[in-house]
Amino acid sequence: MVNRLSLIFTLLSFIIAGALCYLSYLAVVVE
């Protein structure tokens, strides 16, 4: 059985990483 807390933490890590990449992309485009 998968630990629900571990799964949520993993998903949050991917979301945060994606958001940082997206913000970096916007910063480059705007500049």
C-alpha positions, 0 to 999 in steps of 0.5 A, a space after each residue: 500500500 502506498 503511503 498517501 502522505 508520501 504520494 502527496 509530497 511527491 506531487 507537490 514537489 513536481 508542482 513546485 518544480 514545474 511552477 519554478 520552471 514556468 516562472 523562470 521561462 516567463 522572466 526570460 520572455 518578459 525581459 
